[in-house]
Amino acid sequence: MDQRKIESRPDVLLFTSDVLTEPLEVTGRVRGKLYVSSDCPDTDFTVKLTDVYPDGRSMLLTDGILRARHYQSLERSDLLKPEQIYELTVDLWSTSIIFNRGHSIRVAVSSSNAPRFEPNPNTGAVDGRSGETRIATNKLHLSPKHASHILLPIYAGPNNTEATK
């Protein structure tokens, strides 16, 4: 599905590679390592990986979401403290694709992916049945000490053991 309409929203951060001069194969598990802070006790972070065609289409390949209260474990909740920086891993599952010459790789980061995933009320409540919601002000950190990034498993052939980039 073309993501351009969603990517034009002001709450979506885009990171796009240079145009590829050679095909690039990505095969395996994709993860987003995010360093984030928020003014809310709980919020969501979403990451999308897209293939940007020469005509501008940004086609969704895989995506993932993490409810921040589960940044340490899916078995328990740990609410966020305001403006403290947290390291989150967003699992985008697996893919196998060749990005063709002339295409670009794009990563989109946001705090919502509705209606695919249920919106987070950002209050810290276990569920949103109370009807109370907050607007979260979230920050994605990109400093050398807190370098948010994507982990792409680059396949370099059967005789090359090149690691994830």
N, C-alpha and C positions, 0 to 999 in steps of 0.2 A: 504494500500500500504506500502510495506517495505521501511523504510526511511534510511537504513544503508548507501547507496551510498551518499545521501545528507548529512547525519550526519558526514561523513568523511571529509567534506570540512573544510578548516581552518577558515572560517567566521561563523561557527555554533558552539555555546556554548552548551554543553550537561550537564545535571544534572540528574543523575540516582540514584534511591533509592536502598537500599539494597534489596536482594532477599526476597520476601514476604514469611513468614512462615505460614500464614493463608490467606484465600481469603479476599479481601477488596472491598466493593461496593462503587462506586462513582456515585451519581445520583443528577443531577441538573446543575446549571450554573457554568462554570469554567472560572476563570479570572486569568490573569497574572498581578501582580503589579510590575512594573519595575521602577527602578531609573536609569536614563540614562543621558548621556551627549554626545555631538557631536561637531565636528568642522564645520558642515554644518548648514545652516538655516532651512533645512527641510530634513527629512529622514524617513524611515519606520522602525518599529520594529515588528517582527513576533514571535509568540510563538506557538509551537506544543506540544501536549500531545500524547505520544505513550505508547503502551503496549509492553514491551520487553519480548519475550518468552525465555524459557530455551535454545533454539538452537541459540539465538542471534538475531532473527528477531525483528525489531523494527516497530511495526504496528501502523500506524497513526490512532488516534481516533478522534481528533478534533484539529482545529487550528484557529488562528486569526491574524489580522494585524491592526496596527494603524499608520496612517500617522502622524508623530510627530507634524505637524503644527496644528493638531486638538486635542492636548492633553488636552485642557480645554473644548472644545465644537466642535461638528460637524458642527455647524452653522457658525462658524467664524474661521479665520486663525490667529494663533499666531506663528510667526517664532521664532526659537530657537536662543539664544545667545551662542556664542562659549564657550564651557567648563562649562557652568552653568548646574547644576543638576536639572532634571525635573522628576516628578512622573507621570508615564503613567499607564493607565489601558487598557490592551488588552483583549477584550472579545473573548473567545474561544467558545461561545455559550453553549449549553447544551449537556450532554451525560448521559447515564446510562449504566454502565458496571461493571462487577465483574472481578477484577484483580485476577487471580488464584494463588494459592500457587506455588512457584517456579518461578514466573514472577517478573519483576521489573517495576517501573513506571519511565518514562523518560520525561523530559521537554527539548525542544530544542529552543534556542533563536537565532535569526539572524536578518539581516536587509533587507532580500529579500526572497520572495517565488514565484519567476517567474517560469513558466508562469501562475501560478494560479492567482497571483495578478500583476498588471501593475508595472514595476520597477519605482522607484522614481528617478528623475534626480538629486536630492539632492541640487538643486540650489536655492530653494525657489520660483521658478516660479510656477504659478498656474497649468500649464500643461507642458508637455515635448515636445511640438511641435517645439520649437526653435532648438532642436537637441543638445543644450548645456547640458553637464552632469558633475558631480563632483564625485569623490570617497570620501565617507564619512568615517571618522575615528570615530567610535562610541564606547562608554564605557558603560558597564553594571556594576552598583555599587552593592557591596555585603557587605558593612560595617554594623556594628550594627545600625548606624544612618540612613543609606540608604540601607535597607535590601530587595533587590528584591526577590520576592517569587511568588508562585502559590497558588491560593485559590481553594481547592478541596472540594466539598460538600460530606463528608463521611456519608453514610447511615449506622446507627447502629441498625436499627430495629424499629418497630412501637411503642415500649414502651420506646425508648431512644431518647432524644432530643439533642443528641450530635451535636455541631455546626460545621460549616465549619472549616477545618484545613488548 
